Amino acid sequence: MLSPPEGQTIKVGTLTDAPPVVFLKDGRFTGFDNELLRAVAEKQGIKVEFVGVEFATLLAKVANGQVDLGSSSISATEKRRQTVDFTDGYEIGYTTVVGRQDTAVTGVEGLAGRRVGVVQGTVQDEFATGKVPGAQVVRFPDYNSAFAQLKSGGLDVWIVPLDIADKYIANNADFPQKVVVKRADTEAPAAWAVRKGNNALRDKLNAGLAAVIQDGTYAKLHEQFLPGTPIADDFKPKAQ
């Protein structure tokens, strides 16, 4: 798929259950990443159509042209750049280890031999596999199924992005949890994934992103979906 002419529609693969960044509410795909994308696309005269996918298949669908774009707080790692291209980054993420309030785990070193849940194909999956020696990594297709296992006692902890961890903690007061590890992913900011070589679409989105940062739309959406989370300097308006 090539970049669409102005007024045409692009198909966007996204998740249904990763609030506050991407989720389905009342039949509408929303969240910070998706609403930001809508604003960016509008600046460029592009319409967006969202479809729900599992994260483990999202980048493959972008690479083979089943969708034009991937939107799911995707960390733009060097490994992923072998498969797809990325727009400019729009958020710095954090990987967290979350357990029950009474967990004895206090750090990564305490995870050896424990059941650790991750969503398959995420940066958190890579982190658990490569930097948590001895952990029993259990992979899930989505966040809801992983959380259900944590809540039922099938997992000792799960590893998720900080904003998603905060939302699950806030929305499940009957199941007290806490963050035991927080790690900044500064080398791989969240970005939208595009098919390799689709420079026209990537460049249009980059221009639109710069515009919504400059006019304050980015800050408004950030406060709406990520209240209390500081905006990195890279995503603040530049002096004219």
ZALUMMI-560633 format. One record per residue: chain; residue number from 1; residue in one letter; x, y, z negated of N, C-alpha, C in turn. Coordinates in steps of 0.001 Angstrom, whole numbers, plus 500000, padded with zeros to 6 digits. Example, Ala and Ser with C-alpha at 12.3 -4.5 7.8 and 13.67 -1.06 7.14 Angstrom:
<sites>
SITE, unit, pos, code, n_xx, n_yy, n_zz, ca_xx, ca_yy, ca_zz, c_xx, c_yy, c_zz
SITE, A, 1, A, 513190, 494310, 492200, 512300, 495500, 492200, 513200, 496700, 492200 .
SITE, A, 2, S, 512850, 497750, 492920, 513670, 498940, 492860, 512900, 500030, 492130 .
</sites>
This chain:
<sites>
SITE, unit, pos, code, n_xx, n_yy, n_zz, ca_xx, ca_yy, ca_zz, c_xx, c_yy, c_zz
SITE, A, 1, M, 500839, 498811, 500000, 500000, 500000, 500000, 500879, 501245, 500000 .
SITE, A, 2, L, 500609, 502186, 500875, 501346, 503432, 500910, 500564, 504493, 500154 .
SITE, A, 3, S, 501229, 505593, 499890, 500558, 506689, 499195, 499329, 507121, 499981 .
SITE, A, 4, P, 498191, 507305, 499307, 496967, 507648, 500026, 496954, 509107, 500436 .
SITE, A, 5, P, 496273, 509429, 501526, 496062, 510827, 501871, 495243, 511504, 500775 .
SITE, A, 6, E, 495301, 512816, 500739, 494537, 513559, 499732, 493063, 513202, 499821 .
SITE, A, 7, G, 492446, 512970, 498665, 491040, 512624, 498616, 490772, 511132, 498632 .
SITE, A, 8, Q, 491788, 510320, 498935, 491606, 508876, 498947, 491784, 508318, 497534 .
SITE, A, 9, T, 491478, 507054, 497354, 491503, 506438, 496028, 492650, 505447, 495903 .
SITE, A, 10, I, 493323, 505466, 494750, 494328, 504457, 494445, 493763, 503508, 493392 .
SITE, A, 11, K, 494152, 502244, 493481, 493720, 501226, 492513, 494776, 501110, 491431 .
SITE, A, 12, V, 494332, 501184, 490173, 495237, 501221, 489028, 494964, 500036, 488111 .
SITE, A, 13, G, 495976, 499206, 487892, 495857, 498110, 486938, 496150, 498602, 485535 .
SITE, A, 14, T, 495300, 498234, 484576, 495475, 498675, 483194, 494878, 497643, 482248 .
SITE, A, 15, L, 495053, 497850, 480942, 494569, 496903, 479939, 493265, 497403, 479325 .
SITE, A, 16, T, 492558, 496485, 478661, 491274, 496843, 478046, 491360, 497014, 476540 .
SITE, A, 17, D, 492495, 496603, 475920, 492482, 496444, 474461, 493728, 496975, 473766 .
SITE, A, 18, A, 494296, 498065, 474273, 495508, 498605, 473662, 495320, 500075, 473281 .
SITE, A, 19, P, 494324, 500359, 472411, 494122, 501741, 471987, 495305, 502199, 471127 .
SITE, A, 20, P, 495643, 503476, 471173, 494955, 504591, 471844, 495482, 504893, 473242 .
SITE, A, 21, V, 496383, 504055, 473763, 497005, 504408, 475047, 496199, 503947, 476250 .
SITE, A, 22, V, 495681, 502710, 476223, 494828, 502207, 477305, 493789, 501267, 476709 .
SITE, A, 23, F, 492518, 501541, 477004, 491468, 500654, 476498, 490162, 500929, 477228 .
SITE, A, 24, L, 489226, 500017, 477049, 487911, 500115, 477683, 486891, 500524, 476631 .
SITE, A, 25, K, 486149, 501586, 476896, 485127, 502059, 475964, 483876, 502440, 476743 .
SITE, A, 26, D, 482783, 501785, 476397, 481496, 502061, 477052, 481613, 501966, 478575 .
SITE, A, 27, G, 482373, 500962, 479025, 482512, 500721, 480449, 483495, 501623, 481169 .
SITE, A, 28, R, 484199, 502477, 480438, 485166, 503409, 481036, 486571, 503084, 480540 .
SITE, A, 29, F, 487510, 502989, 481473, 488907, 502838, 481095, 489435, 504203, 480652 .
SITE, A, 30, T, 489928, 504252, 479423, 490349, 505521, 478863, 491647, 505336, 478083 .
SITE, A, 31, G, 491935, 506240, 477168, 493191, 506220, 476434, 494139, 507276, 476971 .
SITE, A, 32, F, 495188, 507565, 476218, 496105, 508642, 476593, 496683, 508451, 477983 .
SITE, A, 33, D, 497221, 507261, 478263, 497872, 507029, 479556, 496903, 507212, 480723 .
SITE, A, 34, N, 495693, 506682, 480563, 494735, 506708, 481669, 494112, 508087, 481876 .
SITE, A, 35, E, 493826, 508804, 480774, 493283, 510147, 480930, 494350, 511100, 481469 .
SITE, A, 36, L, 495599, 510887, 481041, 496695, 511685, 481597, 496829, 511419, 483094 .
SITE, A, 37, L, 496718, 510163, 483492, 496798, 509824, 484909, 495664, 510468, 485693 .
SITE, A, 38, R, 494462, 510462, 485145, 493338, 511118, 485831, 493657, 512601, 486070 .
SITE, A, 39, A, 494196, 513256, 485050, 494511, 514679, 485176, 495607, 514910, 486210 .
SITE, A, 40, V, 496619, 514044, 486197, 497721, 514137, 487160, 497204, 513925, 488580 .
SITE, A, 41, A, 496385, 512895, 488767, 495853, 512594, 490098, 494974, 513725, 490608 .
SITE, A, 42, E, 494181, 514310, 489715, 493310, 515412, 490125, 494134, 516588, 490653 .
SITE, A, 43, K, 495264, 516849, 490024, 496140, 517929, 490490, 496580, 517697, 491938 .
SITE, A, 44, Q, 496681, 516430, 492309, 497193, 516076, 493640, 496090, 515669, 494609 .
SITE, A, 45, G, 494835, 515840, 494212, 493730, 515508, 495097, 493560, 514021, 495329 .
SITE, A, 46, I, 493975, 513211, 494349, 493879, 511751, 494458, 492821, 511251, 493468 .
SITE, A, 47, K, 492033, 510286, 493885, 491064, 509650, 493003, 491633, 508326, 492501 .
SITE, A, 48, V, 491205, 507899, 491302, 491721, 506656, 490739, 490573, 505694, 490445 .
SITE, A, 49, E, 490840, 504426, 490691, 489908, 503342, 490364, 490660, 502353, 489480 .
SITE, A, 50, F, 490190, 502148, 488249, 490871, 501276, 487311, 490324, 499855, 487375 .
SITE, A, 51, V, 491221, 498877, 487231, 490827, 497476, 487118, 491571, 496872, 485932 .
SITE, A, 52, G, 490897, 496021, 485174, 491511, 495398, 484009, 492375, 494208, 484396 .
SITE, A, 53, V, 493586, 494141, 483839, 494499, 493025, 484092, 495188, 492656, 482785 .
SITE, A, 54, E, 495832, 491489, 482762, 496682, 491120, 481644, 498065, 491718, 481866 .
SITE, A, 55, F, 498719, 492121, 480804, 500009, 492776, 480969, 501019, 491862, 481657 .
SITE, A, 56, A, 500964, 490562, 481358, 501950, 489634, 481907, 501938, 489600, 483436 .
SITE, A, 57, T, 500818, 489971, 484050, 500721, 489935, 485516, 500747, 491321, 486146 .
SITE, A, 58, L, 500771, 492367, 485334, 500588, 493717, 485853, 501682, 494133, 486827 .
SITE, A, 59, L, 502934, 493960, 486457, 504014, 494409, 487337, 504066, 493603, 488628 .
SITE, A, 60, A, 503730, 492320, 488545, 503683, 491501, 489760, 502593, 492005, 490708 .
SITE, A, 61, K, 501454, 492415, 490152, 500364, 492928, 490984, 500753, 494244, 491649 .
SITE, A, 62, V, 501534, 495060, 490931, 502044, 496288, 491544, 503029, 495942, 492659 .
SITE, A, 63, A, 503936, 495020, 492377, 504989, 494673, 493333, 504440, 494089, 494629 .
SITE, A, 64, N, 503359, 493279, 494513, 502844, 492637, 495727, 501687, 493397, 496374 .
SITE, A, 65, G, 501374, 494581, 495839, 500379, 495429, 496481, 498941, 495163, 496108 .
SITE, A, 66, Q, 498687, 494312, 495098, 497302, 494088, 494674, 496721, 495329, 494005 .
SITE, A, 67, V, 497574, 496099, 493349, 497184, 497408, 492825, 498259, 498408, 493244 .
SITE, A, 68, D, 497879, 499678, 493309, 498831, 500713, 493700, 499708, 501149, 492533 .
SITE, A, 69, L, 499169, 501009, 491326, 499828, 501601, 490165, 499565, 500760, 488924 .
SITE, A, 70, G, 500529, 500737, 488011, 500348, 500110, 486711, 500359, 501172, 485635 .
SITE, A, 71, S, 499327, 501168, 484773, 499212, 502167, 483708, 498957, 501446, 482393 .
SITE, A, 72, S, 499997, 501369, 481545, 499825, 500658, 480279, 501004, 500910, 479357 .
SITE, A, 73, S, 501384, 502167, 479201, 502529, 502514, 478358, 503715, 501607, 478684 .
SITE, A, 74, I, 504031, 501496, 479956, 505051, 500568, 480436, 506438, 501178, 480251 .
SITE, A, 75, S, 507265, 500553, 479455, 508631, 501032, 479267, 509432, 500780, 480539 .
SITE, A, 76, A, 510050, 501826, 481058, 510758, 501741, 482334, 512174, 501211, 482115 .
SITE, A, 77, T, 512273, 499921, 481849, 513569, 499308, 481577, 514311, 499004, 482873 .
SITE, A, 78, E, 515626, 498815, 482753, 516434, 498475, 483929, 516002, 497139, 484523 .
SITE, A, 79, K, 515637, 496198, 483681, 515182, 494895, 484167, 513923, 495049, 485019 .
SITE, A, 80, R, 512984, 495859, 484569, 511746, 496053, 485319, 511974, 496827, 486608 .
SITE, A, 81, R, 512986, 497675, 486631, 513292, 498444, 487830, 513783, 497547, 488975 .
SITE, A, 82, Q, 514106, 496315, 488678, 514469, 495371, 489732, 513233, 494914, 490512 .
SITE, A, 83, T, 512063, 495079, 489892, 510810, 494603, 490486, 509953, 495731, 491041 .
SITE, A, 84, V, 509901, 496853, 490317, 509045, 497979, 490707, 509813, 499280, 490515 .
SITE, A, 85, D, 509273, 500352, 491066, 509775, 501695, 490788, 508896, 502339, 489713 .
SITE, A, 86, F, 509387, 503422, 489138, 508641, 504123, 488100, 508588, 505622, 488386 .
SITE, A, 87, T, 507495, 506223, 487931, 507408, 507677, 487935, 508330, 508226, 486841 .
SITE, A, 88, D, 508373, 509541, 486734, 509033, 510143, 485584, 508336, 509674, 484309 .
SITE, A, 89, G, 509068, 509641, 483210, 508483, 509230, 481940, 507514, 510265, 481399 .
SITE, A, 90, Y, 506551, 509788, 480571, 505586, 510717, 479982, 505413, 510534, 478477 .
SITE, A, 91, E, 506193, 509620, 477870, 506098, 509448, 476414, 507252, 508575, 475936 .
SITE, A, 92, I, 507798, 508910, 474764, 508803, 508073, 474125, 508086, 507130, 473161 .
SITE, A, 93, G, 508330, 505842, 473286, 507628, 504865, 472463, 508478, 504328, 471325 .
SITE, A, 94, Y, 507810, 503615, 470425, 508471, 502950, 469306, 507967, 501515, 469234 .
SITE, A, 95, T, 508869, 500586, 469031, 508511, 499190, 468779, 508446, 498979, 467279 .
SITE, A, 96, T, 507385, 498335, 466809, 507217, 498108, 465374, 506961, 496638, 465073 .
SITE, A, 97, V, 507394, 496226, 463910, 507044, 494927, 463352, 506010, 495187, 462264 .
SITE, A, 98, V, 504841, 494547, 462380, 503727, 494783, 461458, 503336, 493470, 460797 .
SITE, A, 99, G, 503150, 493520, 459471, 502706, 492347, 458733, 501620, 492711, 457739 .
SITE, A, 100, R, 501087, 491716, 457069, 500106, 491970, 456021, 500731, 492838, 454925 .
SITE, A, 101, Q, 499901, 493528, 454181, 500387, 494448, 453160, 501294, 493760, 452148 .
SITE, A, 102, D, 501031, 492478, 451886, 501819, 491750, 450880, 502959, 490939, 451494 .
SITE, A, 103, T, 503294, 491205, 452783, 504359, 490427, 453416, 505688, 490620, 452696 .
SITE, A, 104, A, 506472, 489536, 452664, 507809, 489608, 452059, 508847, 490093, 453060 .
SITE, A, 105, V, 508451, 490220, 454320, 509378, 490661, 455357, 509683, 492148, 455172 .
SITE, A, 106, T, 510963, 492488, 455179, 511370, 493889, 455053, 512213, 494358, 456230 .
SITE, A, 107, G, 512597, 493438, 457110, 513409, 493803, 458257, 513514, 492662, 459235 .
SITE, A, 108, V, 514163, 492925, 460353, 514301, 491919, 461402, 515008, 490673, 460891 .
SITE, A, 109, E, 515972, 490864, 460000, 516738, 489723, 459499, 515869, 488738, 458718 .
SITE, A, 110, G, 514717, 489152, 458278, 513836, 488271, 457515, 512856, 487489, 458366 .
SITE, A, 111, L, 512992, 487555, 459692, 512026, 486905, 460576, 512453, 485516, 461043 .
SITE, A, 112, A, 513654, 485098, 460699, 514106, 483755, 461083, 513161, 482709, 460512 .
SITE, A, 113, G, 512694, 481817, 461384, 511793, 480754, 460961, 510341, 481169, 460842 .
SITE, A, 114, R, 510024, 482435, 461028, 508639, 482911, 460898, 507960, 482991, 462267 .
SITE, A, 115, R, 506631, 482895, 462240, 505838, 482980, 463469, 505586, 484454, 463794 .
SITE, A, 116, V, 506097, 484863, 464952, 506062, 486268, 465363, 505244, 486391, 466645 .
SITE, A, 117, G, 504174, 487172, 466618, 503306, 487325, 467778, 503686, 488496, 468653 .
SITE, A, 118, V, 503604, 488301, 469969, 503855, 489370, 470945, 502900, 489192, 472120 .
SITE, A, 119, V, 502679, 490263, 472855, 501954, 490164, 474117, 502960, 489827, 475210 .
SITE, A, 120, Q, 502668, 488782, 475953, 503608, 488258, 476936, 504006, 489305, 477970 .
SITE, A, 121, G, 505315, 489389, 478221, 505837, 490261, 479252, 506122, 491683, 478822 .
SITE, A, 122, T, 505809, 492026, 477570, 506039, 493384, 477087, 507482, 493561, 476633 .
SITE, A, 123, V, 507867, 494809, 476391, 509175, 495099, 475814, 509293, 494443, 474439 .
SITE, A, 124, Q, 508171, 494354, 473731, 508187, 493703, 472422, 508484, 492206, 472547 .
SITE, A, 125, D, 508028, 491590, 473621, 508370, 490199, 473914, 509880, 490082, 474118 .
SITE, A, 126, E, 510459, 490976, 474895, 511909, 490971, 475120, 512670, 491197, 473814 .
SITE, A, 127, F, 512167, 492110, 472997, 512807, 492404, 471708, 512795, 491178, 470799 .
SITE, A, 128, A, 511636, 490520, 470699, 511520, 489343, 469833, 512408, 488216, 470321 .
SITE, A, 129, T, 512475, 488050, 471633, 513257, 486960, 472204, 514753, 487204, 472084 .
SITE, A, 130, G, 515173, 488459, 472281, 516601, 488737, 472336, 517240, 489280, 471085 .
SITE, A, 131, K, 516411, 489869, 470184, 517005, 490555, 469041, 516441, 490123, 467697 .
SITE, A, 132, V, 515678, 489037, 467688, 515137, 488512, 466440, 515549, 487049, 466339 .
SITE, A, 133, P, 516806, 486787, 465966, 517312, 485412, 465968, 516536, 484500, 465020 .
SITE, A, 134, G, 516200, 483322, 465543, 515546, 482311, 464724, 514051, 482442, 464596 .
SITE, A, 135, A, 513461, 483493, 465168, 512012, 483666, 465070, 511279, 482675, 465958 .
SITE, A, 136, Q, 510112, 482245, 465524, 509232, 481415, 466349, 508293, 482363, 467107 .
SITE, A, 137, V, 508678, 482720, 468320, 507927, 483706, 469090, 506695, 483051, 469714 .
SITE, A, 138, V, 505523, 483640, 469428, 504254, 483138, 469953, 503691, 484205, 470888 .
SITE, A, 139, R, 503469, 483832, 472151, 503049, 484810, 473162, 501541, 484738, 473407 .
SITE, A, 140, F, 500946, 485914, 473609, 499510, 486027, 473828, 499253, 486855, 475087 .
SITE, A, 141, P, 498088, 486659, 475730, 497785, 487422, 476947, 497354, 488858, 476667 .
SITE, A, 142, D, 496895, 489134, 475421, 496401, 490476, 475108, 496541, 490752, 473614 .
SITE, A, 143, Y, 496326, 492012, 473233, 496513, 492430, 471845, 495431, 491877, 470915 .
SITE, A, 144, N, 494200, 491813, 471398, 493127, 491336, 470524, 493355, 489901, 470062 .
SITE, A, 145, S, 493788, 489040, 470966, 493987, 487640, 470583, 495182, 487495, 469647 .
SITE, A, 146, A, 496219, 488308, 469847, 497368, 488263, 468935, 496970, 488738, 467549 .
SITE, A, 147, F, 496220, 489831, 467489, 495807, 490354, 466193, 494895, 489374, 465459 .
SITE, A, 148, A, 494037, 488698, 466203, 493152, 487715, 465573, 493953, 486626, 464861 .
SITE, A, 149, Q, 495069, 486223, 465465, 495915, 485208, 464836, 496644, 485754, 463614 .
SITE, A, 150, L, 497068, 487010, 463667, 497679, 487624, 462494, 496679, 487674, 461354 .
SITE, A, 151, K, 495468, 488074, 461659, 494437, 488227, 460640, 494030, 486892, 460033 .
SITE, A, 152, S, 494034, 485831, 460846, 493629, 484513, 460354, 494755, 483766, 459642 .
SITE, A, 153, G, 495967, 484314, 459692, 497104, 483650, 459052, 497932, 482800, 459984 .
SITE, A, 154, G, 497604, 482815, 461278, 498369, 482028, 462242, 499714, 482632, 462586 .
SITE, A, 155, L, 499907, 483919, 462244, 501175, 484599, 462460, 501649, 485219, 461149 .
SITE, A, 156, D, 502966, 485345, 461016, 503519, 486063, 459866, 503547, 487568, 460122 .
SITE, A, 157, V, 503916, 487942, 461347, 503933, 489348, 461764, 503611, 489400, 463251 .
SITE, A, 158, W, 503345, 490595, 463746, 503320, 490784, 465192, 504143, 492018, 465523 .
SITE, A, 159, I, 504641, 492071, 466766, 505486, 493169, 467205, 504746, 493910, 468307 .
SITE, A, 160, V, 504503, 495212, 468077, 503672, 496010, 468986, 504204, 497445, 469036 .
SITE, A, 161, P, 503805, 498223, 470056, 504140, 499648, 470056, 503531, 500349, 468844 .
SITE, A, 162, L, 504191, 501397, 468361, 503758, 502075, 467146, 502352, 502633, 467253 .
SITE, A, 163, D, 502014, 503264, 468386, 500687, 503863, 468481, 499590, 502809, 468436 .
SITE, A, 164, I, 499853, 501644, 469027, 498881, 500556, 468963, 498807, 499986, 467547 .
SITE, A, 165, A, 499953, 499852, 466891, 499976, 499386, 465498, 499151, 500313, 464616 .
SITE, A, 166, D, 499343, 501621, 464774, 498609, 502590, 463949, 497113, 502459, 464145 .
SITE, A, 167, K, 496683, 502243, 465390, 495251, 502153, 465671, 494652, 500876, 465069 .
SITE, A, 168, Y, 495345, 499750, 465189, 494830, 498508, 464594, 494814, 498594, 463074 .
SITE, A, 169, I, 495795, 499240, 462485, 495808, 499414, 461027, 494630, 500285, 460593 .
SITE, A, 170, A, 494411, 501394, 461295, 493329, 502314, 460936, 491952, 501693, 461139 .
SITE, A, 171, N, 491805, 500836, 462150, 490492, 500272, 462490, 490160, 498992, 461739 .
SITE, A, 172, N, 491075, 498526, 460882, 490852, 497255, 460176, 491172, 497403, 458697 .
SITE, A, 173, A, 490394, 498272, 458033, 490616, 498544, 456616, 490406, 497301, 455748 .
SITE, A, 174, D, 489645, 496325, 456261, 489403, 495089, 455515, 490594, 494146, 455557 .
SITE, A, 175, F, 491603, 494495, 456331, 492795, 493661, 456458, 494028, 494551, 456307 .
SITE, A, 176, P, 494454, 494808, 455079, 495572, 495737, 454844, 496859, 495254, 455503 .
SITE, A, 177, Q, 497487, 496170, 456254, 498726, 495868, 456972, 499722, 496992, 456736 .
SITE, A, 178, K, 500958, 496733, 457113, 501958, 497793, 457038, 503028, 497575, 458097 .
SITE, A, 179, V, 503670, 498669, 458495, 504806, 498626, 459413, 506055, 498348, 458592 .
SITE, A, 180, V, 506789, 497298, 458947, 508005, 496963, 458199, 509275, 497302, 458978 .
SITE, A, 181, V, 509150, 497483, 460306, 510293, 497887, 461137, 509771, 498859, 462185 .
SITE, A, 182, K, 510517, 499953, 462434, 510172, 500898, 463505, 511451, 501230, 464271 .
SITE, A, 183, R, 511396, 501056, 465602, 512591, 501236, 466438, 512234, 502057, 467667 .
SITE, A, 184, A, 512940, 503188, 467872, 512663, 504072, 469009, 513163, 503455, 470309 .
SITE, A, 185, D, 512338, 503533, 471355, 512705, 503032, 472684, 513136, 504203, 473566 .
SITE, A, 186, T, 514139, 504942, 473122, 514517, 506192, 473793, 515105, 505975, 475184 .
SITE, A, 187, E, 515679, 504796, 475455, 516331, 504572, 476744, 515347, 504194, 477845 .
SITE, A, 188, A, 514121, 503895, 477469, 513140, 503460, 478471, 511780, 504080, 478150 .
SITE, A, 189, P, 511567, 505348, 478513, 510286, 505993, 478224, 509142, 505325, 478976 .
SITE, A, 190, A, 507935, 505526, 478482, 506758, 505017, 479181, 506586, 505759, 480499 .
SITE, A, 191, A, 506247, 505016, 481552, 506050, 505599, 482885, 505041, 504745, 483641 .
SITE, A, 192, W, 504515, 505276, 484729, 503621, 504500, 485581, 504451, 503720, 486596 .
SITE, A, 193, A, 504068, 502492, 486846, 504793, 501624, 487778, 504187, 501728, 489172 .
SITE, A, 194, V, 505041, 501858, 490188, 504607, 501887, 491584, 505409, 500849, 492370 .
SITE, A, 195, R, 504853, 500427, 493494, 505562, 499451, 494324, 506872, 500044, 494816 .
SITE, A, 196, K, 507895, 499218, 494861, 509199, 499681, 495341, 509071, 500275, 496743 .
SITE, A, 197, G, 509653, 501431, 496921, 509620, 502085, 498213, 508450, 503026, 498425 .
SITE, A, 198, N, 507473, 503017, 497517, 506317, 503905, 497669, 506668, 505278, 497089 .
SITE, A, 199, N, 507666, 505904, 497712, 508196, 507164, 497191, 507185, 508301, 497285 .
SITE, A, 200, A, 506324, 508247, 498294, 505360, 509332, 498474, 504395, 509398, 497292 .
SITE, A, 201, L, 503875, 508242, 496864, 502964, 508229, 495717, 503708, 508612, 494446 .
SITE, A, 202, R, 504892, 508064, 494274, 505681, 508390, 493080, 505947, 509886, 492995 .
SITE, A, 203, D, 506330, 510482, 494099, 506666, 511908, 494098, 505432, 512775, 493832 .
SITE, A, 204, K, 504276, 512370, 494393, 503045, 513111, 494118, 502692, 513065, 492635 .
SITE, A, 205, L, 502822, 511900, 492028, 502501, 511769, 490607, 503491, 512542, 489743 .
SITE, A, 206, N, 504759, 512537, 490140, 505747, 513310, 489386, 505421, 514802, 489425 .
SITE, A, 207, A, 505017, 515285, 490596, 504652, 516696, 490717, 503411, 517008, 489884 .
SITE, A, 208, G, 502435, 516103, 489922, 501224, 516301, 489121, 501509, 516264, 487636 .
SITE, A, 209, L, 502408, 515369, 487221, 502768, 515281, 485810, 503429, 516573, 485349 .
SITE, A, 210, A, 504352, 517088, 486136, 505006, 518353, 485781, 503974, 519471, 485633 .
SITE, A, 211, A, 502957, 519458, 486491, 501931, 520508, 486463, 501072, 520420, 485204 .
SITE, A, 212, V, 500673, 519206, 484801, 499812, 519098, 483618, 500596, 519306, 482320 .
SITE, A, 213, I, 501889, 519064, 482360, 502727, 519421, 481211, 502794, 520941, 481098 .
SITE, A, 214, Q, 503007, 521595, 482224, 503196, 523041, 482220, 501924, 523797, 481864 .
SITE, A, 215, D, 500750, 523299, 482289, 499514, 524057, 482032, 498858, 523719, 480695 .
SITE, A, 216, G, 499475, 522808, 479919, 498955, 522509, 478588, 498004, 521329, 478519 .
SITE, A, 217, T, 497633, 520763, 479673, 496728, 519603, 479664, 497351, 518428, 478932 .
SITE, A, 218, Y, 498644, 518200, 479165, 499352, 517105, 478495, 499223, 517247, 476981 .
SITE, A, 219, A, 499502, 518440, 476457, 499461, 518653, 475008, 498062, 518403, 474445 .
SITE, A, 220, K, 497024, 518819, 475170, 495646, 518611, 474709, 495316, 517124, 474632 .
SITE, A, 221, L, 495693, 516363, 475654, 495419, 514927, 475654, 496251, 514213, 474595 .
SITE, A, 222, H, 497478, 514655, 474419, 498346, 514064, 473402, 497730, 514242, 472021 .
SITE, A, 223, E, 497225, 515424, 471734, 496600, 515684, 470432, 495309, 514891, 470284 .
SITE, A, 224, Q, 494572, 514718, 471379, 493309, 513979, 471322, 493534, 512498, 471000 .
SITE, A, 225, F, 494507, 511900, 471665, 494700, 510456, 471523, 495832, 510070, 470576 .
SITE, A, 226, L, 496808, 510952, 470395, 497966, 510633, 469559, 498162, 511720, 468502 .
SITE, A, 227, P, 497136, 512039, 467732, 497251, 513123, 466758, 498317, 512804, 465709 .
SITE, A, 228, G, 499097, 513802, 465370, 500135, 513606, 464367, 501447, 513106, 464929 .
SITE, A, 229, T, 501457, 512662, 466183, 502694, 512206, 466823, 503355, 513386, 467522 .
SITE, A, 230, P, 504593, 513715, 467174, 505237, 514866, 467792, 505410, 514684, 469301 .
SITE, A, 231, I, 505320, 515766, 470037, 505585, 515748, 471469, 507083, 515947, 471679 .
SITE, A, 232, A, 507699, 515032, 472413, 509128, 515155, 472700, 509380, 516411, 473539 .
SITE, A, 233, D, 510559, 517001, 473372, 510885, 518244, 474071, 510745, 518126, 475583 .
SITE, A, 234, D, 511033, 516931, 476120, 510951, 516735, 477567, 509542, 516923, 478112 .
SITE, A, 235, F, 508542, 516830, 477237, 507159, 516874, 477670, 506446, 518159, 477214 .
SITE, A, 236, K, 507242, 519174, 476894, 506699, 520480, 476518, 506857, 521437, 477699 .
SITE, A, 237, P, 505959, 522437, 477803, 506091, 523400, 478912, 507442, 524106, 478887 .
SITE, A, 238, K, 507958, 524364, 480066, 509226, 525065, 480198, 508998, 526560, 480298 .
SITE, A, 239, A, 509903, 527346, 479764, 509802, 528802, 479845, 509856, 529240, 481306 .
SITE, A, 240, Q, 508983, 530150, 481653, 508893, 530635, 483039, 509897, 531777, 483276 .
</sites>
